[in-house]
Amino acid sequence: MKRITIKDIAEMAKVTPATVSMVLNNKAKISAETREKILALAREYNYVPNISARGLVHSKTNTLGVLISGLSEPINAATIKAVTRKIANTGYDIILYGAYKGEDWRSHLYHQLNSEGRLDGILHKAIDMTDDDRELVARMNLPIVIFENDLDWIDCVAIDNKNSVKVATKYLIRKGHKKIGAVSCSINKNLIDSRIGAVTETMREFGLEMNPQHVYIGSSYSPQEGIKAADYFHSLADKPSAVFVVCGDYVASGFLSRIKLLGYKVPDDFAIVGFDDLWFASLLEPQLTTIRQPLDDMVDVAIDLLIARIQDKTKPVEKRKFELEFIIRQSA
């Protein structure tokens, strides 16, 4: 069905396009009869403003782009929910973009977003963004805030991965665990490796060493990967007594379910710690000990940073870093 335009409504109402625009934007005194005729036609034909065209005229679209990969993952769904809540009070709309596969996907997508003229700014959850991307971002005309990455050259919201992981690892050691394993992931390798490094560093502070065989490296952030990890640890002759699922609660849920089906008791045979404190963590049996990200607060700050950058593109770069909370439940 053809999308109706201001010109179409003007022809049907026998007025000028300028008159239709003024009525729809409530910007001039138009006779009540003409105003009602135009509004009735707009309702009848489901008229929707062309945001891109409006942006070209006013150099402002009141629309933010949210770029995030793995849209089906609970942690990302929770992030989007928090963004939607925050945006509702700002006067902005959002367009959601999913990242796709390929080494240069970011270059292609950034070029697309930069040339479309649909956005005032971008919030990008870019855990894997590195200093090598500096030149790419520098070519962007759009303000960008990076979410969940600790960078010094661009506005960003970061989390203190190292300290939170060390707190959780010390807790396990003080509970008597000398053999601590980990479930890792090959995606977002820098982030995950930093968490594994924090576990290893903390163990060494207590005179312990992590057995390389006690690290399972998966290829996705899914419960199925947790099931594979549980099968892996089950196959080991020398098993850890605690497993830190540093790639998140979603994977930990699969690990916990499978390890129980294999006949192990949690936390007696395997103590389990997750990461993120997703909504279902307290509903698992046993309830999952994990690390909580303050997503709502992080998103609030990220959107505020982005709007501030839109309003003043020359202001100094800002980084906000959040401490995480270790949540002790039944699984460890």
Secondary structure as GFF3:
##gff-version 3
##sequence-region A 1 332
A	DSSP	alpha_helix	6	13	.	.	.	ID=ss1
A	DSSP	alpha_helix	17	24	.	.	.	ID=ss2
A	DSSP	alpha_helix	32	44	.	.	.	ID=ss3
A	DSSP	alpha_helix	51	58	.	.	.	ID=ss4
A	DSSP	beta_strand	63	67	.	.	.	ID=ss5
A	DSSP	alpha_helix	74	87	.	.	.	ID=ss6
A	DSSP	beta_strand	93	97	.	.	.	ID=ss7
A	DSSP	alpha_helix	105	116	.	.	.	ID=ss8
A	DSSP	beta_strand	121	125	.	.	.	ID=ss9
A	DSSP	three_ten_helix	131	133	.	.	.	ID=ss10
A	DSSP	alpha_helix	134	138	.	.	.	ID=ss11
A	DSSP	beta_strand	144	147	.	.	.	ID=ss12
A	DSSP	beta_strand	156	159	.	.	.	ID=ss13
A	DSSP	alpha_helix	161	174	.	.	.	ID=ss14
A	DSSP	beta_strand	180	185	.	.	.	ID=ss15
A	DSSP	alpha_helix	189	205	.	.	.	ID=ss16
A	DSSP	three_ten_helix	212	214	.	.	.	ID=ss17
A	DSSP	beta_strand	215	218	.	.	.	ID=ss18
A	DSSP	alpha_helix	223	235	.	.	.	ID=ss19
A	DSSP	beta_strand	242	245	.	.	.	ID=ss20
A	DSSP	alpha_helix	249	261	.	.	.	ID=ss21
A	DSSP	beta_strand	271	273	.	.	.	ID=ss22
A	DSSP	three_ten_helix	281	283	.	.	.	ID=ss23
A	DSSP	beta_strand	290	292	.	.	.	ID=ss24
A	DSSP	alpha_helix	295	311	.	.	.	ID=ss25
A	DSSP	beta_strand	319	322	.	.	.	ID=ss26
A	DSSP	beta_strand	325	327	.	.	.	ID=ss27
###
